[in-house]
Amino acid sequence: MLNAPETLPWYKSRVIVGALVSAVLKILYLTGWVGELAEGDEAQWVDVAVLLASFIGDAVAAQARVVQEVAPPITLRKEP
């Protein structure tokens, strides 16, 4: 078995960061806050950009999880 890596702070985890970016962007989109950034046809482009960025966050999280052979434990504490 591979040696388990040391504990990883949550903000250095691509899985956690990608998932958080995706979740925040989806919440902003669903609450309508993103629609306030532009009007008319521009609003549709803003919506597409936000959803595309959310998809990228999902892809980063999924890719990071797939390539890990051994997932390091994640902590909320900062590095010593």
Sine and cosine of phi, psi and omega as CSV:
sin_phi,cos_phi,sin_psi,cos_psi,sin_omega,cos_omega
0.00,0.00,0.56,-0.83,0.02,-1.00
-0.94,0.35,0.47,-0.88,0.07,-1.00
-0.92,0.38,0.72,-0.69,0.01,-1.00
-0.94,0.33,0.73,-0.68,0.02,-1.00
-0.94,0.34,0.26,-0.97,0.01,-1.00
-0.94,0.34,0.23,-0.97,-0.01,-1.00
-0.88,0.48,0.67,-0.74,-0.06,-1.00
-0.94,-0.34,0.78,-0.62,0.08,-1.00
-0.89,0.45,0.55,-0.83,-0.10,-1.00
-0.84,0.54,-0.58,0.81,-0.08,-1.00
-0.97,0.24,-0.11,0.99,0.07,-1.00
-0.98,-0.21,0.00,1.00,0.01,-1.00
-1.00,0.04,0.89,-0.46,0.02,-1.00
-0.90,0.44,-0.51,0.86,0.03,-1.00
-0.90,0.43,-0.76,0.65,-0.03,-1.00
-0.92,0.39,-0.73,0.69,-0.03,-1.00
-0.90,0.44,-0.70,0.71,0.03,-1.00
-0.87,0.49,-0.68,0.73,0.02,-1.00
-0.92,0.40,-0.64,0.77,0.03,-1.00
-0.91,0.41,-0.69,0.73,0.04,-1.00
-0.86,0.51,-0.73,0.68,0.00,-1.00
-0.88,0.47,-0.71,0.70,-0.03,-1.00
-0.90,0.43,-0.69,0.72,0.00,-1.00
-0.89,0.46,-0.71,0.71,0.00,-1.00
-0.90,0.43,-0.62,0.78,0.03,-1.00
-0.92,0.39,-0.63,0.78,0.04,-1.00
-0.90,0.43,-0.70,0.72,0.03,-1.00
-0.87,0.49,-0.64,0.77,0.01,-1.00
-0.92,0.39,-0.74,0.68,-0.06,-1.00
-0.93,0.36,-0.50,0.87,0.01,-1.00
-0.99,0.16,-0.15,0.99,0.03,-1.00
1.00,0.06,-0.01,1.00,-0.02,-1.00
-0.89,0.47,-0.61,0.79,-0.03,-1.00
-0.91,0.41,-0.58,0.82,-0.01,-1.00
-0.89,0.45,-0.35,0.94,-0.01,-1.00
-0.98,0.21,-0.17,0.99,-0.02,-1.00
-0.97,0.25,-0.40,0.92,-0.04,-1.00
-0.49,-0.87,0.29,-0.96,0.02,-1.00
-0.86,-0.51,0.36,-0.93,0.09,-1.00
0.89,0.45,-0.67,-0.74,-0.04,-1.00
-0.90,0.44,-0.51,0.86,0.01,-1.00
-0.90,0.45,-0.52,0.86,0.01,-1.00
-0.89,0.47,-0.60,0.80,0.03,-1.00
-0.90,0.43,-0.63,0.78,0.02,-1.00
-0.92,0.38,-0.60,0.80,0.05,-1.00
-0.91,0.42,-0.68,0.73,0.04,-1.00
-0.86,0.51,-0.71,0.70,0.00,-1.00
-0.89,0.45,-0.68,0.73,-0.01,-1.00
-0.89,0.45,-0.67,0.75,-0.01,-1.00
-0.92,0.39,-0.69,0.72,0.01,-1.00
-0.92,0.39,-0.58,0.82,0.07,-1.00
-0.91,0.42,-0.68,0.73,0.05,-1.00
-0.89,0.45,-0.61,0.80,0.05,-1.00
-0.90,0.44,-0.68,0.74,0.05,-1.00
-0.88,0.48,-0.64,0.77,0.03,-1.00
-0.89,0.45,-0.66,0.75,0.07,-1.00
-0.86,0.50,-0.68,0.73,0.06,-1.00
-0.88,0.48,-0.69,0.73,-0.03,-1.00
-0.91,0.42,-0.65,0.76,0.03,-1.00
-0.88,0.47,-0.72,0.70,-0.01,-1.00
-0.89,0.45,-0.71,0.70,-0.02,-1.00
-0.91,0.41,-0.71,0.71,-0.01,-1.00
-0.89,0.45,-0.66,0.75,-0.01,-1.00
-0.89,0.45,-0.63,0.78,-0.02,-1.00
-0.94,0.33,-0.61,0.79,-0.04,-1.00
-0.93,0.38,-0.63,0.78,-0.07,-1.00
-0.99,0.17,-0.19,0.98,0.01,-1.00
-0.96,0.28,0.78,-0.63,0.09,-1.00
-1.00,0.08,-0.67,0.74,0.06,-1.00
-0.76,-0.65,0.87,-0.49,-0.01,-1.00
-0.98,0.20,0.82,-0.57,0.03,-1.00
-0.96,0.28,0.49,-0.87,0.10,-0.99
-0.90,0.44,0.58,-0.81,-0.01,-1.00
-0.93,-0.37,0.66,-0.75,-0.01,-1.00
-0.81,-0.58,0.41,-0.91,0.08,-1.00
-1.00,0.06,-0.23,0.97,-0.02,-1.00
-0.98,0.20,0.50,-0.86,0.09,-1.00
-0.96,0.30,0.30,-0.95,0.02,-1.00
-0.90,0.44,0.58,-0.81,0.02,-1.00
-0.93,0.37,0.00,0.00,0.00,0.00
